[in-house]
């Protein structure tokens, strides 16, 4: 990662149902929740990993698109 995070990896999250929760997790010695968003069906969020965000947790059915592929979370 570079210092200003321009050009770093992005993640596209598309809700496939109402109430999908996206939770940003901090980096560092102790991982903690630092941001939460709720998406309704067909809403899209574009997230970026930064100096503060090292992981993203998703609850609910969503399509997650990254530079290395696509995955669907939640029940089929």
Secondary structure, 3 states (H helix, E strand, C coil): CCCCCCCCCEEEEEECCCCEEEEEEECCCCCCEEEEEEECCCCEEEEECCCCEEEEEEECCEEEEECCEEEEECCC
